[in-house]
Amino acid sequence: MNFKDFFISSLIKHNNQEKIKYALEHSNFCSNRVNKKPIVCLIGIGPHAKRIYLNYLKKNHLELALVVELESKEVETREYLNELGFKDSYIYVIPDIYKDKEQLPKKNAKNLKEFCQNLKVSHIIISTEPKAHHMYLEFALKNSIHVLTDKPITVVKNMYKNSNIKKIKKQYYKLLKLSKNTSINCAVMCQRKYHRGYEYIKKLLTSIVKQYQIPITYIDIYHCDGNWEMPHDLNKENHPYKYGYGKLFHSGYHFIDLLSDLIKINDYLPNNKLIAKGEVYANCFTPQEELTVCNLNDLKRLFKNQKMPIYYRENKNPKFNNFGEKNFYGLFQFQNKQRHTITTASLNLLHYGFSRRGWITSKDFYKSNGRVRHEYLNIQVGPLMNIKVHSYQSKEIKNRETMELEEKVGGLEHFDIEIYRNVDLIGGKSYEKIQLGDLYSKLEKKNILGYNELAREMLLNDFFKNKIKKGLLKNHVLGMEILSSCAKQIPKNFKKYHQKEKIKIKSRRKYPDIDYLKTFSNNKNNNDEKIFVKDFTRNVKTSEFGVVLNYLKNKKCYEIYNYIIENNEIASTLNYKLFQNIFLALIYFYYISFFMKYKNTTKIAKALLKI
């Protein structure tokens, strides 16, 4: 049964004729804006925006009505936009003195709002330096404009201070509250949520965990992006260290997000196995420590035929005490309520590692400074299954020789999945190897920059169609809790004082989404002849909650269940119960109806789970 038929059949069960008529007349089930071309505002024209967002907008013929950039970059931005064919795009400039603000000044917020209204901007993309994310996210949410931001969600200067770590967590929950008060989408660009390889792995793990009720017991994530930035590079603005944050709030956030997604798969376990507590013990490698590992004499010896930058003559003894970390290493324990360990995890995130940089003069810090990716994942589901990911590059993207996808070890698109199964218990193949390219069609792979780039494109497609589900702000609750606990370890590292940091566990059961709720549906009596008796509905923004009472003619009893419709998707037959007596059925029906009438949406959604 396709989604349309499933949706209509669910409505028929509710006996709601008006909704059935609407569903039949509007088979695309889209919001009012979907059929209209999005009108885009792009905030920040840095290396990432140039490579990803502008190319996407041009390829898909989307209207870039407005660009927001710093005053100092207005001229070069105008020239670049003209070269790329965006001559009609307006540029709204922000004075450079406001670039590190947490809120847009009132005057600028008012002016930007007028620009967005006059140009009918429907979608905002935030691609600024991360310190500015918060003020533009807040602006978009307060003005009900769909918004997509680069990772991390927010950050402030001097993340080696506990007060600032608490601040970004507070910012997140304030933004989350704003997003709940509006029907617009607020999403984060974490492309691995749309990466076919990781989608495949998470789907396979979910099926095994649900079927056999054995948790994911071990997770090892390793990522090194070969960003060998030397002392004379560290005052840069792109992926800065000088503001007091590093790997954890750069590419590291992708793997915090991946870890949280894997941990949430254990939410399908029974109560005694549910993860309720977490802790992390962590360490990091700083730019100051790098000076010991590779000092000035080492650089002269390694680059013996190259001229040393003037920086080293002017800075004989550089200090980087308050700079962001190069590498982050974390060991995690996730436990149930009885403090029994359910999942052990390790996270090893490196900027300082294998690189192809063979020159000392600084180049483009985005993709052309010797950067290569090594990515590894190892997951154990107790004695039932082991999944490994191997993804190793041996050269930079700029060294791509052909448009063909290089998928062998060392190639730019190398990504292999290895699966080992206990076939005597769960069946299947004892060993299976899957190349990432096997999971895509030839058409999908045609003329793409790479698989990560294709995942970004898929995320953008959903964002502009207002259909995005993976990566919404509300999906990052556990990720934010893990991130803030990891970040709290960094100030301790500066003081050479280490202890475990607790992680506040907020599982999917505390913040359930529609896909998760669907898994609790009960379809046992779908084929019975039903007579509608009574229903109660409550509409909240884009969601509808309801409770239905039917009489089952064949079984001569009454069924009561809840449903939720959100963004035109339905999770039905939740909290399913049968009653032989009409009076008991009505008492239960009115009890549930009363609860749904006066409780907030989060409490209702939690109540719909059969736990």
C-alpha positions as CSV (number, residue, x, y, z in Angstrom):
1,M,0.0,0.0,0.0
2,N,1.4,3.4,-0.9
3,F,1.4,6.3,1.4
4,K,-1.6,8.0,-0.2
5,D,-3.7,4.8,0.2
6,F,-2.5,4.3,3.7
7,F,-3.4,7.9,4.7
8,I,-6.9,7.7,3.2
9,S,-7.6,4.3,4.7
10,S,-6.6,5.7,8.1
11,L,-9.0,8.6,7.6
12,I,-11.8,6.2,6.6
13,K,-11.2,4.4,9.9
14,H,-11.8,7.7,11.6
15,N,-15.0,8.1,9.6
16,N,-14.1,11.8,8.9
17,Q,-15.7,12.6,5.6
18,E,-14.3,16.1,5.3
19,K,-10.8,14.9,5.6
20,I,-11.4,12.0,3.2
21,K,-12.7,14.4,0.6
22,Y,-9.7,16.7,1.1
23,A,-7.3,13.8,0.8
24,L,-8.8,12.6,-2.4
25,E,-8.7,16.1,-3.9
26,H,-5.2,16.9,-2.8
27,S,-3.2,13.8,-3.5
28,N,0.2,15.5,-3.2
29,F,-0.5,16.3,0.5
30,C,1.8,19.3,0.3
31,S,1.8,22.6,2.1
32,N,0.6,25.7,0.2
33,R,4.1,26.8,-0.6
34,V,5.4,23.5,-2.1
35,N,4.1,24.2,-5.6
36,K,5.6,27.6,-5.6
37,K,9.3,28.1,-6.4
38,P,11.3,28.9,-3.2
39,I,12.7,32.3,-2.9
40,V,16.0,32.1,-1.2
41,C,18.1,34.3,1.2
42,L,21.7,33.0,1.6
43,I,23.6,34.4,4.6
44,G,27.4,34.2,4.2
45,I,29.3,33.6,1.0
46,G,32.3,31.5,2.2
47,P,34.0,28.5,0.7
48,H,31.2,26.1,1.7
49,A,28.5,28.3,0.3
50,K,30.4,28.8,-3.0
51,R,31.0,25.0,-3.4
52,I,27.6,23.7,-2.3
53,Y,24.8,26.2,-2.0
54,L,25.4,28.5,-4.9
55,N,26.0,25.6,-7.2
56,Y,22.8,23.9,-6.0
57,L,20.7,27.1,-6.5
58,K,22.2,27.6,-10.0
59,K,21.7,23.9,-11.0
60,N,18.1,23.9,-9.8
61,H,17.2,27.3,-11.2
62,L,16.2,28.7,-7.8
63,E,15.8,32.4,-7.2
64,L,18.6,33.8,-5.0
65,A,16.7,37.0,-4.1
66,L,18.9,38.1,-1.2
67,V,22.5,37.7,0.1
68,V,23.6,38.8,3.6
69,E,27.3,39.5,4.0
70,L,29.7,41.6,6.0
71,E,30.2,45.1,4.9
72,S,33.9,44.5,4.3
73,K,33.1,41.7,1.8
74,E,30.4,43.6,-0.2
75,V,32.5,44.4,-3.3
76,E,34.1,40.9,-3.7
77,T,30.7,39.3,-3.0
78,R,29.1,41.4,-5.7
79,E,31.8,40.5,-8.2
80,Y,31.5,36.8,-7.4
81,L,27.7,36.8,-7.7
82,N,27.9,38.6,-11.1
83,E,30.4,36.0,-12.4
84,L,28.2,33.2,-11.3
85,G,25.1,34.7,-12.9
86,F,23.3,36.0,-9.9
87,K,23.3,39.6,-11.0
88,D,19.8,40.3,-9.8
89,S,20.5,39.2,-6.2
90,Y,20.3,42.0,-3.6
91,I,23.0,42.2,-1.0
92,Y,22.2,43.4,2.5
93,V,25.4,44.2,4.4
94,I,26.0,43.9,8.1
95,P,28.6,46.2,9.7
96,D,31.7,44.1,10.7
97,I,31.4,45.2,14.3
98,Y,28.3,43.0,14.7
99,K,29.8,39.8,13.3
100,D,30.2,38.2,16.7
101,K,26.9,39.3,18.1
102,E,24.5,36.7,19.5
103,Q,21.4,38.8,18.4
104,L,21.0,41.0,15.4
105,P,20.8,44.7,16.4
106,K,17.2,45.9,16.3
107,K,17.8,48.2,13.4
108,N,19.4,45.5,11.3
109,A,16.8,43.0,12.2
110,K,14.0,45.4,11.2
111,N,15.8,46.2,7.9
112,L,16.5,42.6,7.1
113,K,12.9,41.7,7.8
114,E,11.7,44.3,5.4
115,F,14.0,43.0,2.7
116,C,12.7,39.5,3.3
117,Q,9.1,40.6,3.2
118,N,9.5,42.8,0.1
119,L,11.4,40.0,-1.8
120,K,9.0,37.4,-0.5
121,V,11.8,35.2,0.9
122,S,10.5,31.8,1.8
123,H,13.8,30.0,2.8
124,I,17.0,31.1,4.5
125,I,20.3,29.2,4.4
126,I,22.9,30.2,7.1
127,S,26.5,29.6,6.0
128,T,28.3,32.1,8.1
129,E,31.2,31.5,10.5
130,P,29.5,29.6,13.3
131,K,29.6,32.4,15.9
132,A,26.9,34.2,13.8
133,H,24.5,31.2,13.5
134,H,22.4,32.1,16.6
135,M,21.4,35.6,15.6
136,Y,20.2,34.5,12.1
137,L,18.5,31.3,13.4
138,E,16.7,33.5,15.9
139,F,15.8,36.0,13.2
140,A,14.4,33.3,10.9
141,L,12.3,31.6,13.6
142,K,10.9,34.8,14.9
143,N,9.8,35.8,11.4
144,S,8.5,32.3,10.5
145,I,10.9,31.7,7.5
146,H,12.1,28.2,6.8
147,V,15.8,28.0,7.7
148,L,18.7,25.6,7.2
149,T,22.0,26.2,9.1
150,D,25.4,24.7,8.7
151,K,26.8,22.8,11.7
152,P,27.4,23.4,14.6
153,I,24.0,24.8,15.6
154,T,25.5,27.6,17.6
155,V,28.9,28.5,19.1
156,V,30.4,31.5,21.0
157,K,33.9,32.7,21.5
158,N,36.1,31.1,24.2
159,M,34.6,27.6,24.4
160,Y,37.2,26.7,27.0
161,K,35.0,28.5,29.6
162,N,32.2,26.5,31.3
163,S,29.9,29.5,31.2
164,N,30.1,29.6,27.4
165,I,29.4,25.9,27.1
166,K,26.3,26.4,29.2
167,K,25.4,29.3,27.0
168,I,25.3,27.3,23.7
169,K,23.1,24.7,25.4
170,K,20.8,27.4,26.6
171,Q,20.7,28.9,23.1
172,Y,19.7,25.6,21.6
173,Y,16.8,25.0,23.9
174,K,15.6,28.6,23.4
175,L,15.7,28.1,19.6
176,L,13.9,24.7,20.0
177,K,11.2,26.5,21.9
178,L,10.9,29.1,19.2
179,S,10.7,26.4,16.5
180,K,7.8,24.7,18.4
181,N,5.9,27.9,18.3
182,T,5.9,28.1,14.5
183,S,5.0,25.8,11.7
184,I,8.2,26.4,9.7
185,N,11.1,24.0,9.3
186,C,14.4,24.6,11.1
187,A,17.0,22.2,10.0
188,V,20.8,21.5,10.4
189,M,23.1,20.6,7.5
190,C,24.3,17.2,8.7
191,Q,24.5,15.4,5.4
192,R,25.3,12.0,6.9
193,K,21.6,11.7,7.8
194,Y,21.0,11.5,4.1
195,H,24.1,9.5,3.2
196,R,22.9,6.2,1.7
197,G,25.6,4.2,3.4
198,Y,24.7,5.4,6.9
199,E,21.0,5.2,6.1
200,Y,21.5,1.5,5.2
201,I,23.4,0.8,8.3
202,K,20.9,2.5,10.6
203,K,18.0,0.7,9.0
204,L,19.7,-2.7,9.3
205,L,20.6,-2.1,13.0
206,T,17.1,-0.9,13.8
207,S,15.6,-4.1,12.3
208,I,18.0,-6.4,14.3
209,V,17.6,-4.5,17.6
210,K,13.8,-4.5,17.3
211,Q,13.5,-8.1,16.2
212,Y,15.9,-9.7,18.7
213,Q,15.7,-7.0,21.5
214,I,19.5,-7.0,21.8
215,P,21.0,-3.5,22.0
216,I,23.9,-2.0,20.2
217,T,26.6,-2.7,22.7
218,Y,29.7,-1.1,21.2
219,I,30.4,1.9,18.9
220,D,33.8,3.1,17.8
221,I,33.9,6.2,15.5
222,Y,37.1,7.5,14.1
223,H,37.4,10.5,11.8
224,C,40.5,12.4,10.6
225,D,40.2,15.1,8.0
226,G,43.9,15.8,7.6
227,N,43.7,19.5,8.3
228,W,47.4,20.2,9.0
229,E,47.2,23.9,9.9
230,M,50.6,25.1,11.1
231,P,51.3,27.9,13.7
232,H,51.2,30.6,11.0
233,D,47.8,29.4,9.8
234,L,46.0,29.5,13.2
235,N,44.7,33.1,13.0
236,K,42.6,32.3,10.0
237,E,38.8,33.1,9.9
238,N,37.6,29.9,8.2
239,H,37.3,27.1,10.8
240,P,39.1,29.3,13.3
241,Y,41.0,28.1,16.4
242,K,41.7,31.6,17.7
243,Y,38.2,32.1,19.0
244,G,38.6,29.1,21.4
245,Y,36.9,26.2,19.6
246,G,38.2,23.5,17.3
247,K,37.5,20.1,16.0
248,L,34.5,19.4,18.2
249,F,32.7,22.4,16.8
250,H,34.0,22.0,13.3
251,S,33.6,18.7,11.4
252,G,33.4,16.9,14.8
253,Y,29.7,17.7,15.1
254,H,28.9,15.4,12.2
255,F,30.1,12.5,14.3
256,I,28.4,13.6,17.6
257,D,25.2,13.6,15.5
258,L,26.0,10.1,14.1
259,L,26.7,8.8,17.6
260,S,23.4,10.2,18.9
261,D,21.5,8.6,16.0
262,L,23.1,5.2,16.7
263,I,22.4,5.5,20.5
264,K,18.7,6.3,19.7
265,I,18.3,3.0,17.9
266,N,18.4,1.4,21.4
267,D,15.1,3.3,22.2
268,Y,13.3,0.3,20.6
269,L,14.4,-1.9,23.5
270,P,12.2,-2.9,26.5
271,N,12.3,-0.7,29.6
272,N,14.9,-2.6,31.5
273,K,17.4,-2.1,28.6
274,L,16.6,1.5,27.9
275,I,19.5,3.9,28.2
276,A,18.8,6.3,31.0
277,K,22.2,7.6,32.0
278,G,25.4,8.5,30.2
279,E,28.9,9.7,31.0
280,V,32.0,10.7,29.1
281,Y,35.7,10.8,29.9
282,A,37.6,12.8,27.4
283,N,40.9,14.4,26.4
284,C,42.1,16.6,23.6
285,F,45.3,17.6,21.7
286,T,45.8,21.3,21.5
287,P,47.8,23.6,19.2
288,Q,50.1,24.3,22.1
289,E,50.9,20.6,22.4
290,E,51.4,20.4,18.6
291,L,54.4,22.8,19.1
292,T,56.0,20.1,21.1
293,V,55.2,17.3,18.7
294,C,56.3,19.4,15.6
295,N,58.3,22.5,16.5
296,L,59.9,25.1,14.4
297,N,63.1,23.1,13.9
298,D,61.0,20.1,12.7
299,L,59.2,22.3,10.2
300,K,62.5,23.7,8.8
301,R,63.8,20.1,8.4
302,L,60.6,18.8,6.8
303,F,60.3,21.8,4.4
304,K,64.1,22.2,3.8
305,N,63.8,23.6,0.3
306,Q,60.9,26.0,1.0
307,K,61.0,29.5,2.3
308,M,59.7,29.9,5.8
309,P,56.9,32.4,6.3
310,I,57.9,35.7,8.0
311,Y,55.6,34.7,10.9
312,Y,58.4,32.6,12.4
313,R,60.8,35.5,12.4
314,E,58.3,37.7,14.2
315,N,57.1,35.0,16.6
316,K,60.0,33.1,18.1
317,N,57.9,31.5,20.9
318,P,54.2,31.5,19.8
319,K,51.6,30.8,22.5
320,F,48.2,29.2,21.8
321,N,47.0,28.5,25.3
322,N,43.4,29.6,24.7
323,F,43.0,28.3,21.1
324,G,40.6,25.6,20.1
325,E,41.5,21.9,20.2
326,K,43.0,20.1,17.2
327,N,41.9,16.6,18.3
328,F,39.2,15.3,20.6
329,Y,39.2,11.8,22.2
330,G,36.2,10.6,24.2
331,L,35.2,7.3,25.9
332,F,31.4,7.0,26.7
333,Q,29.3,4.7,28.9
334,F,25.6,4.6,28.4
335,Q,23.6,2.8,31.1
336,N,20.1,1.8,32.1
337,K,18.3,3.0,35.3
338,Q,20.1,0.4,37.4
339,R,23.5,1.7,36.1
340,H,24.2,-1.5,34.1
341,T,26.2,-0.7,31.0
342,I,24.2,-1.1,27.8
343,T,26.5,0.6,25.3
344,T,30.2,1.6,25.3
345,A,31.4,4.0,22.7
346,S,34.5,5.8,21.7
347,L,34.9,8.9,19.6
348,N,38.2,9.9,18.1
349,L,38.1,13.1,16.1
350,L,41.2,14.4,14.5
351,H,42.3,17.5,12.6
352,Y,45.9,16.8,13.3
353,G,46.6,13.5,11.5
354,F,47.6,12.1,8.1
355,S,47.6,14.9,5.5
356,R,48.8,15.4,1.9
357,R,50.1,18.9,2.6
358,G,53.6,19.1,1.3
359,W,54.0,22.9,1.3
360,I,54.5,25.4,4.0
361,T,52.8,28.4,2.3
362,S,49.2,28.6,3.3
363,K,46.6,27.8,0.6
364,D,42.8,27.7,0.5
365,F,41.8,26.3,4.0
366,Y,38.6,24.5,2.7
367,K,39.5,21.7,0.3
368,S,43.0,22.6,-1.1
369,N,45.4,22.6,1.8
370,G,46.3,18.9,1.8
371,R,43.0,17.8,3.3
372,V,42.2,14.1,3.0
373,R,39.5,12.1,4.9
374,H,40.0,8.8,6.8
375,E,36.7,7.6,8.4
376,Y,36.2,4.4,10.3
377,L,33.2,2.9,12.2
378,N,32.9,-0.3,14.2
379,I,29.5,-1.4,15.7
380,Q,28.7,-4.5,17.7
381,V,25.2,-5.8,18.4
382,G,26.2,-8.1,21.2
383,P,27.0,-11.5,19.8
384,L,24.6,-11.1,16.8
385,M,26.2,-8.7,14.4
386,N,29.3,-6.6,13.7
387,I,29.2,-3.8,11.1
388,K,32.3,-1.9,10.0
389,V,32.8,1.1,7.7
390,H,36.0,1.8,6.0
391,S,36.5,5.1,4.1
392,Y,40.0,6.2,3.2
393,Q,41.2,8.8,0.8
394,S,44.8,9.0,-0.4
395,K,44.5,12.4,-2.3
396,E,42.7,15.7,-2.2
397,I,39.5,16.5,-4.0
398,K,41.4,19.0,-6.2
399,N,43.5,16.1,-7.5
400,R,40.4,14.4,-9.0
401,E,41.6,13.0,-12.4
402,T,38.3,12.2,-14.0
403,M,34.6,12.7,-13.2
404,E,34.3,9.0,-12.6
405,L,33.7,8.1,-8.9
406,E,36.9,6.5,-7.4
407,E,35.5,3.9,-5.1
408,K,38.5,1.7,-4.4
409,V,40.6,2.0,-1.2
410,G,42.4,5.4,-1.4
411,G,39.9,6.8,-3.9
412,L,38.0,10.0,-3.3
413,E,34.7,8.1,-2.8
414,H,35.9,5.0,-1.1
415,F,33.3,3.8,1.4
416,D,32.9,0.1,2.1
417,I,30.5,-1.5,4.5
418,E,31.4,-4.9,6.0
419,I,28.7,-7.0,7.8
420,Y,29.4,-10.0,9.9
421,R,26.4,-12.1,11.1
422,N,25.8,-14.9,13.6
423,V,24.0,-16.9,10.9
424,D,23.0,-19.7,13.2
425,L,20.9,-17.3,15.2
426,I,19.8,-14.5,12.8
427,G,20.3,-16.1,9.3
428,G,21.6,-14.2,6.3
429,K,25.1,-14.1,5.0
430,S,27.9,-14.7,7.4
431,Y,30.0,-12.0,5.6
432,E,28.8,-9.3,3.3
433,K,30.7,-6.4,1.7
434,I,28.8,-3.5,0.2
435,Q,30.3,-0.6,-1.7
436,L,28.6,2.7,-1.3
437,G,28.0,2.9,-5.0
438,D,25.9,-0.3,-4.9
439,L,23.3,1.6,-3.0
440,Y,22.7,4.3,-5.7
441,S,21.3,4.1,-9.2
442,K,23.4,5.1,-12.2
443,L,21.1,8.1,-12.7
444,E,21.7,9.3,-9.1
445,K,25.5,8.9,-9.6
446,K,25.6,10.8,-12.9
447,N,27.7,14.1,-12.8
448,I,27.9,14.3,-9.0
449,L,30.8,15.9,-7.0
450,G,30.8,13.0,-4.6
451,Y,28.5,11.0,-2.3
452,N,28.7,13.4,0.6
453,E,27.8,16.2,-1.8
454,L,24.9,14.1,-3.2
455,A,23.6,13.6,0.4
456,R,23.7,17.4,0.9
457,E,21.8,17.8,-2.3
458,M,19.1,15.3,-1.2
459,L,18.8,17.2,2.1
460,L,18.4,20.5,0.2
461,N,15.8,19.0,-2.0
462,D,13.7,18.0,1.0
463,F,14.3,21.4,2.6
464,F,13.1,23.4,-0.4
465,K,10.1,21.1,-0.8
466,N,9.2,21.6,2.9
467,K,9.4,17.9,3.3
468,I,12.5,17.6,5.5
469,K,12.2,15.2,8.4
470,K,15.8,14.1,9.1
471,G,17.9,16.8,10.7
472,L,15.2,19.1,12.1
473,L,16.3,21.1,15.1
474,K,14.2,18.9,17.4
475,N,16.2,15.8,16.2
476,H,19.4,17.2,17.8
477,V,18.4,17.1,21.5
478,L,20.5,14.1,22.4
479,G,23.3,15.3,20.1
480,M,23.3,18.7,21.9
481,E,23.5,16.9,25.3
482,I,26.4,14.8,24.2
483,L,28.2,17.8,22.6
484,S,27.9,20.0,25.7
485,S,29.1,17.2,28.0
486,C,32.1,16.6,25.7
487,A,32.8,20.3,25.5
488,K,32.9,20.5,29.4
489,Q,35.9,18.2,29.2
490,I,38.0,20.7,27.3
491,P,38.4,23.3,30.2
492,K,39.6,20.4,32.4
493,N,42.1,19.5,29.7
494,F,43.6,23.0,29.9
495,K,44.0,22.5,33.7
496,K,45.3,18.9,33.3
497,Y,42.4,17.8,35.5
498,H,40.2,15.0,34.2
499,Q,37.1,13.4,35.5
500,K,33.9,11.9,34.0
501,E,31.2,14.2,32.8
502,K,27.6,13.1,33.0
503,I,25.4,13.2,29.9
504,K,21.7,14.1,30.3
505,I,19.9,11.4,28.3
506,K,16.9,12.6,26.3
507,S,15.9,9.7,24.2
508,R,13.4,9.6,21.3
509,R,10.8,8.5,23.8
510,K,11.0,12.0,25.5
511,Y,11.0,13.8,22.1
512,P,9.1,11.3,19.9
513,D,8.7,12.1,16.2
514,I,6.1,10.7,13.7
515,D,8.4,8.0,12.3
516,Y,9.2,6.7,15.7
517,L,5.5,6.7,16.8
518,K,4.6,4.7,13.7
519,T,6.5,1.7,15.0
520,F,4.1,1.5,17.9
521,S,1.0,1.2,15.7
522,N,-1.2,-1.8,16.3
523,N,-2.9,-3.2,13.2
524,K,-4.3,-6.5,14.6
525,N,-8.0,-5.7,13.8
526,N,-7.7,-3.9,10.5
527,N,-9.8,-6.5,8.7
528,D,-12.7,-6.4,11.1
529,E,-15.9,-4.8,10.2
530,K,-16.1,-1.5,12.2
531,I,-18.9,0.8,13.2
532,F,-17.8,4.3,14.2
533,V,-19.0,5.4,17.6
534,K,-17.2,8.5,18.7
535,D,-14.0,10.5,18.2
536,F,-12.2,13.5,19.7
537,T,-9.6,15.6,17.8
538,R,-7.3,18.4,18.8
539,N,-5.4,20.6,16.3
540,V,-2.1,22.1,17.3
541,K,-0.3,24.1,14.6
542,T,0.6,21.5,11.9
543,S,-0.4,18.5,14.0
544,E,-3.7,16.8,14.8
545,F,-4.1,14.5,17.8
546,G,-7.1,12.3,18.1
547,V,-8.8,9.4,19.9
548,V,-11.2,7.1,18.2
549,L,-13.9,4.7,19.6
550,N,-15.2,2.0,17.2
551,Y,-17.4,-1.1,17.6
552,L,-15.9,-4.3,16.2
553,K,-18.9,-6.2,14.8
554,N,-17.2,-9.6,14.4
555,K,-15.7,-9.7,17.8
556,K,-18.6,-7.8,19.6
557,C,-16.3,-5.5,21.5
558,Y,-15.0,-1.9,21.4
559,E,-11.6,-0.6,20.3
560,I,-10.1,2.7,21.4
561,Y,-6.9,4.1,19.9
562,N,-5.0,7.3,19.4
563,Y,-3.6,8.8,16.2
564,I,-1.4,11.7,15.3
565,I,-1.3,13.5,11.9
566,E,1.8,15.7,11.5
567,N,2.9,17.3,8.2
568,N,0.5,15.1,6.3
569,E,1.9,11.9,7.8
570,I,-0.1,9.7,10.1
571,A,0.8,7.3,13.0
572,S,-2.5,5.5,13.8
573,T,-3.8,2.8,16.2
574,L,-1.5,4.0,19.1
575,N,-2.2,3.1,22.7
576,Y,-4.6,0.5,21.4
577,K,-7.1,-1.1,23.8
578,L,-10.2,-3.4,23.6
579,F,-13.2,-3.3,25.9
580,Q,-16.1,-5.7,26.1
581,N,-18.3,-3.2,28.0
582,I,-19.5,0.1,26.4
583,F,-19.5,1.9,29.7
584,L,-15.9,1.0,30.5
585,A,-15.0,2.0,26.9
586,L,-16.7,5.4,27.2
587,I,-15.0,6.1,30.6
588,Y,-11.6,5.3,29.1
589,F,-12.5,7.4,25.9
590,Y,-13.4,10.5,28.0
591,Y,-10.3,10.1,30.2
592,I,-8.0,10.0,27.2
593,S,-9.9,12.9,25.5
594,F,-9.7,15.0,28.7
595,F,-5.9,14.3,28.9
596,M,-5.4,15.3,25.2
597,K,-7.5,18.5,25.6
598,Y,-5.4,20.0,28.4
599,K,-1.9,18.6,28.1
600,N,0.9,20.0,25.9
601,T,1.9,18.4,22.7
602,T,5.1,16.7,24.0
603,K,3.2,15.1,26.9
604,I,0.5,13.9,24.4
605,A,3.1,12.4,22.1
606,K,4.8,10.6,24.9
607,A,1.4,9.3,26.1
608,L,0.8,7.8,22.7
609,L,3.7,5.4,23.1
610,K,2.8,1.9,24.4
611,I,5.4,1.9,27.2
